Amino acid sequence: MDATKLTKVLLVLSLGLGSVALALHQDNTDRRDKLETLNERLQHLETAQWNYEVNAALKKKLHRKL
C-alpha cells in the first residue's frame, strides 16, 4: 500500500471515528438532559410529599388541641 492510499484510509477512518464520537457525545448530552429533568421531577415530588406529611401532622396536632 503506498503512502497516498494509506493517507486516504487514515483520513476515512478518522472521519468515521469523529462521527462516532460526535454521535456518542450527542447521546450522552440527551441522556444527561433527560436525567436532569427526571431529577427535577423527583425533587418536586419529594417536596410535595414532605408538604403533605407536614400538613397531616399539623392537622392532627390541631385536632388534638380542639
Number of C-alpha atoms within 10 A of each C-alpha: 6 6 8 9 10 11 12 11 12 12 12 12 12 12 12 12 12 12 12 12 12 12 12 12 12 12 12 12 12 12 12 12 12 12 12 12 12 12 12 12 12 12 12 12 12 12 12 12 12 12 12 12 12 12 12 12 12 12 12 11 11 10 9 8 7 5
